[in-house]
Amino acid sequence: MSSTDLLLYLQETDLRTPGTRAAIALAARLGARLDGLYVADLPAAAFSLPEAVPVQLEETRRRCAEAEEHGGDWQSLLASHSLTGSWRVAQGDTVQTVCQAAAGYDYLVMERSQQRSDAPVGFGTVSRCVFGSDRPVLVVPDTARIDDTLGARVLVAWNGSRESALALAAAAPVLQQADDVLLLDGSEMYADTIAVLPPPGLADWLQRHSIKARIQTLDAGPTHAAGALILDAARAHRADLLVMGAWSRSRLAQMVLGGTTRHLFMHGDLPMLVAH
């Protein structure tokens, strides 16, 4: 029996989305359990007008009841891929609910819209869950093309930060099964802007964890250009998954100064397994 558990957060009950396909592909690769979670959002602001509370609660109950009816569809989808898992429905503040639920899982999977968002990059639902869940998050752009072989060709973006170390460790089970892993070492680019960890002996760490990877130095240059360089490298590598730390600098600094995470969240077209 698998000891790996995945949680997929669904904004809608449509099960044909790139996020769902990515979650299924990752679960199949890891032989993991996959649970689906739908949250009928009920933010604290809903209680600011007492007279509106009954209407808000009734609408939330209606959405929960409708979502519960998709449990059978979820089980059929899992069965068609020889997977197991459950269908979960909850109500409450979306970010708080997802972060609380994710505490019991190894990975959280979330789809992110590249065209519309509820907040600037770094402050939207996905970004806040990356910060608050304390779990590695597979962020799936809604424009991504997802194949069943997700995780076969992986690009790891390493900059020596705590976040990139967390992402690398979290991705180890995926990297161990990958057909081709390329690790881009850009730690020298970031030495003056973030607290770079002492040399971790990357080659030795990868070997000890049975990960076959090529290490390539990311060409020196301004850190604000790293995002574009990483995307170019991912396309050249024909990667179907990017592994990286998220928000090595504060969200506000990334908004004002730009940053790799912000660039990749805005322009990335492949799933990203990130950790903060």
Secondary structure as a PSIPRED ss2 file (coil, helix, strand):
# PSIPRED VFORMAT (PSIPRED V4.0)

   1 M C   1.000  0.000  0.000
   2 S C   1.000  0.000  0.000
   3 S C   1.000  0.000  0.000
   4 T C   1.000  0.000  0.000
   5 D E   0.000  0.000  1.000
   6 L E   0.000  0.000  1.000
   7 L E   0.000  0.000  1.000
   8 L E   0.000  0.000  1.000
   9 Y E   0.000  0.000  1.000
  10 L E   0.000  0.000  1.000
  11 Q C   1.000  0.000  0.000
  12 E C   1.000  0.000  0.000
  13 T C   1.000  0.000  0.000
  14 D C   1.000  0.000  0.000
  15 L C   1.000  0.000  0.000
  16 R C   1.000  0.000  0.000
  17 T C   1.000  0.000  0.000
  18 P H   0.000  1.000  0.000
  19 G H   0.000  1.000  0.000
  20 T H   0.000  1.000  0.000
  21 R H   0.000  1.000  0.000
  22 A H   0.000  1.000  0.000
  23 A H   0.000  1.000  0.000
  24 I H   0.000  1.000  0.000
  25 A H   0.000  1.000  0.000
  26 L H   0.000  1.000  0.000
  27 A H   0.000  1.000  0.000
  28 A H   0.000  1.000  0.000
  29 R H   0.000  1.000  0.000
  30 L H   0.000  1.000  0.000
  31 G C   1.000  0.000  0.000
  32 A C   1.000  0.000  0.000
  33 R E   0.000  0.000  1.000
  34 L E   0.000  0.000  1.000
  35 D E   0.000  0.000  1.000
  36 G E   0.000  0.000  1.000
  37 L E   0.000  0.000  1.000
  38 Y E   0.000  0.000  1.000
  39 V E   0.000  0.000  1.000
  40 A E   0.000  0.000  1.000
  41 D E   0.000  0.000  1.000
  42 L C   1.000  0.000  0.000
  43 P C   1.000  0.000  0.000
  44 A H   0.000  1.000  0.000
  45 A H   0.000  1.000  0.000
  46 A H   0.000  1.000  0.000
  47 F H   0.000  1.000  0.000
  48 S C   1.000  0.000  0.000
  49 L C   1.000  0.000  0.000
  50 P H   0.000  1.000  0.000
  51 E H   0.000  1.000  0.000
  52 A H   0.000  1.000  0.000
  53 V H   0.000  1.000  0.000
  54 P H   0.000  1.000  0.000
  55 V H   0.000  1.000  0.000
  56 Q H   0.000  1.000  0.000
  57 L H   0.000  1.000  0.000
  58 E H   0.000  1.000  0.000
  59 E H   0.000  1.000  0.000
  60 T H   0.000  1.000  0.000
  61 R H   0.000  1.000  0.000
  62 R H   0.000  1.000  0.000
  63 R H   0.000  1.000  0.000
  64 C H   0.000  1.000  0.000
  65 A H   0.000  1.000  0.000
  66 E H   0.000  1.000  0.000
  67 A H   0.000  1.000  0.000
  68 E H   0.000  1.000  0.000
  69 E C   1.000  0.000  0.000
  70 H C   1.000  0.000  0.000
  71 G H   0.000  1.000  0.000
  72 G H   0.000  1.000  0.000
  73 D H   0.000  1.000  0.000
  74 W H   0.000  1.000  0.000
  75 Q H   0.000  1.000  0.000
  76 S H   0.000  1.000  0.000
  77 L H   0.000  1.000  0.000
  78 L H   0.000  1.000  0.000
  79 A H   0.000  1.000  0.000
  80 S H   0.000  1.000  0.000
  81 H C   1.000  0.000  0.000
  82 S C   1.000  0.000  0.000
  83 L C   1.000  0.000  0.000
  84 T C   1.000  0.000  0.000
  85 G C   1.000  0.000  0.000
  86 S C   1.000  0.000  0.000
  87 W E   0.000  0.000  1.000
  88 R E   0.000  0.000  1.000
  89 V E   0.000  0.000  1.000
  90 A E   0.000  0.000  1.000
  91 Q E   0.000  0.000  1.000
  92 G E   0.000  0.000  1.000
  93 D C   1.000  0.000  0.000
  94 T H   0.000  1.000  0.000
  95 V H   0.000  1.000  0.000
  96 Q H   0.000  1.000  0.000
  97 T H   0.000  1.000  0.000
  98 V H   0.000  1.000  0.000
  99 C H   0.000  1.000  0.000
 100 Q H   0.000  1.000  0.000
 101 A H   0.000  1.000  0.000
 102 A H   0.000  1.000  0.000
 103 A C   1.000  0.000  0.000
 104 G C   1.000  0.000  0.000
 105 Y C   1.000  0.000  0.000
 106 D C   1.000  0.000  0.000
 107 Y E   0.000  0.000  1.000
 108 L E   0.000  0.000  1.000
 109 V E   0.000  0.000  1.000
 110 M E   0.000  0.000  1.000
 111 E E   0.000  0.000  1.000
 112 R E   0.000  0.000  1.000
 113 S C   1.000  0.000  0.000
 114 Q C   1.000  0.000  0.000
 115 Q C   1.000  0.000  0.000
 116 R C   1.000  0.000  0.000
 117 S C   1.000  0.000  0.000
 118 D C   1.000  0.000  0.000
 119 A C   1.000  0.000  0.000
 120 P C   1.000  0.000  0.000
 121 V C   1.000  0.000  0.000
 122 G C   1.000  0.000  0.000
 123 F C   1.000  0.000  0.000
 124 G C   1.000  0.000  0.000
 125 T H   0.000  1.000  0.000
 126 V H   0.000  1.000  0.000
 127 S H   0.000  1.000  0.000
 128 R H   0.000  1.000  0.000
 129 C H   0.000  1.000  0.000
 130 V H   0.000  1.000  0.000
 131 F H   0.000  1.000  0.000
 132 G H   0.000  1.000  0.000
 133 S C   1.000  0.000  0.000
 134 D C   1.000  0.000  0.000
 135 R C   1.000  0.000  0.000
 136 P C   1.000  0.000  0.000
 137 V E   0.000  0.000  1.000
 138 L E   0.000  0.000  1.000
 139 V E   0.000  0.000  1.000
 140 V E   0.000  0.000  1.000
 141 P E   0.000  0.000  1.000
 142 D C   1.000  0.000  0.000
 143 T C   1.000  0.000  0.000
 144 A C   1.000  0.000  0.000
 145 R C   1.000  0.000  0.000
 146 I C   1.000  0.000  0.000
 147 D C   1.000  0.000  0.000
 148 D C   1.000  0.000  0.000
 149 T C   1.000  0.000  0.000
 150 L C   1.000  0.000  0.000
 151 G C   1.000  0.000  0.000
 152 A C   1.000  0.000  0.000
 153 R E   0.000  0.000  1.000
 154 V E   0.000  0.000  1.000
 155 L E   0.000  0.000  1.000
 156 V E   0.000  0.000  1.000
 157 A E   0.000  0.000  1.000
 158 W E   0.000  0.000  1.000
 159 N C   1.000  0.000  0.000
 160 G C   1.000  0.000  0.000
 161 S C   1.000  0.000  0.000
 162 R H   0.000  1.000  0.000
 163 E H   0.000  1.000  0.000
 164 S H   0.000  1.000  0.000
 165 A H   0.000  1.000  0.000
 166 L H   0.000  1.000  0.000
 167 A H   0.000  1.000  0.000
 168 L H   0.000  1.000  0.000
 169 A H   0.000  1.000  0.000
 170 A H   0.000  1.000  0.000
 171 A H   0.000  1.000  0.000
 172 A H   0.000  1.000  0.000
 173 P H   0.000  1.000  0.000
 174 V H   0.000  1.000  0.000
 175 L H   0.000  1.000  0.000
 176 Q H   0.000  1.000  0.000
 177 Q H   0.000  1.000  0.000
 178 A C   1.000  0.000  0.000
 179 D C   1.000  0.000  0.000
 180 D E   0.000  0.000  1.000
 181 V E   0.000  0.000  1.000
 182 L E   0.000  0.000  1.000
 183 L E   0.000  0.000  1.000
 184 L E   0.000  0.000  1.000
 185 D E   0.000  0.000  1.000
 186 G C   1.000  0.000  0.000
 187 S H   0.000  1.000  0.000
 188 E H   0.000  1.000  0.000
 189 M H   0.000  1.000  0.000
 190 Y H   0.000  1.000  0.000
 191 A C   1.000  0.000  0.000
 192 D C   1.000  0.000  0.000
 193 T C   1.000  0.000  0.000
 194 I C   1.000  0.000  0.000
 195 A C   1.000  0.000  0.000
 196 V C   1.000  0.000  0.000
 197 L C   1.000  0.000  0.000
 198 P C   1.000  0.000  0.000
 199 P C   1.000  0.000  0.000
 200 P C   1.000  0.000  0.000
 201 G C   1.000  0.000  0.000
 202 L H   0.000  1.000  0.000
 203 A H   0.000  1.000  0.000
 204 D H   0.000  1.000  0.000
 205 W H   0.000  1.000  0.000
 206 L H   0.000  1.000  0.000
 207 Q H   0.000  1.000  0.000
 208 R H   0.000  1.000  0.000
 209 H C   1.000  0.000  0.000
 210 S C   1.000  0.000  0.000
 211 I C   1.000  0.000  0.000
 212 K C   1.000  0.000  0.000
 213 A C   1.000  0.000  0.000
 214 R E   0.000  0.000  1.000
 215 I E   0.000  0.000  1.000
 216 Q E   0.000  0.000  1.000
 217 T E   0.000  0.000  1.000
 218 L C   1.000  0.000  0.000
 219 D C   1.000  0.000  0.000
 220 A C   1.000  0.000  0.000
 221 G C   1.000  0.000  0.000
 222 P C   1.000  0.000  0.000
 223 T H   0.000  1.000  0.000
 224 H H   0.000  1.000  0.000
 225 A H   0.000  1.000  0.000
 226 A H   0.000  1.000  0.000
 227 G H   0.000  1.000  0.000
 228 A H   0.000  1.000  0.000
 229 L H   0.000  1.000  0.000
 230 I H   0.000  1.000  0.000
 231 L H   0.000  1.000  0.000
 232 D H   0.000  1.000  0.000
 233 A H   0.000  1.000  0.000
 234 A H   0.000  1.000  0.000
 235 R H   0.000  1.000  0.000
 236 A H   0.000  1.000  0.000
 237 H H   0.000  1.000  0.000
 238 R C   1.000  0.000  0.000
 239 A C   1.000  0.000  0.000
 240 D C   1.000  0.000  0.000
 241 L E   0.000  0.000  1.000
 242 L E   0.000  0.000  1.000
 243 V E   0.000  0.000  1.000
 244 M E   0.000  0.000  1.000
 245 G E   0.000  0.000  1.000
 246 A C   1.000  0.000  0.000
 247 W C   1.000  0.000  0.000
 248 S C   1.000  0.000  0.000
 249 R C   1.000  0.000  0.000
 250 S C   1.000  0.000  0.000
 251 R H   0.000  1.000  0.000
 252 L H   0.000  1.000  0.000
 253 A H   0.000  1.000  0.000
 254 Q H   0.000  1.000  0.000
 255 M H   0.000  1.000  0.000
 256 V H   0.000  1.000  0.000
 257 L H   0.000  1.000  0.000
 258 G C   1.000  0.000  0.000
 259 G C   1.000  0.000  0.000
 260 T H   0.000  1.000  0.000
 261 T H   0.000  1.000  0.000
 262 R H   0.000  1.000  0.000
 263 H H   0.000  1.000  0.000
 264 L H   0.000  1.000  0.000
 265 F H   0.000  1.000  0.000
 266 M H   0.000  1.000  0.000
 267 H H   0.000  1.000  0.000
 268 G C   1.000  0.000  0.000
 269 D C   1.000  0.000  0.000
 270 L C   1.000  0.000  0.000
 271 P C   1.000  0.000  0.000
 272 M E   0.000  0.000  1.000
 273 L E   0.000  0.000  1.000
 274 V E   0.000  0.000  1.000
 275 A E   0.000  0.000  1.000
 276 H C   1.000  0.000  0.000
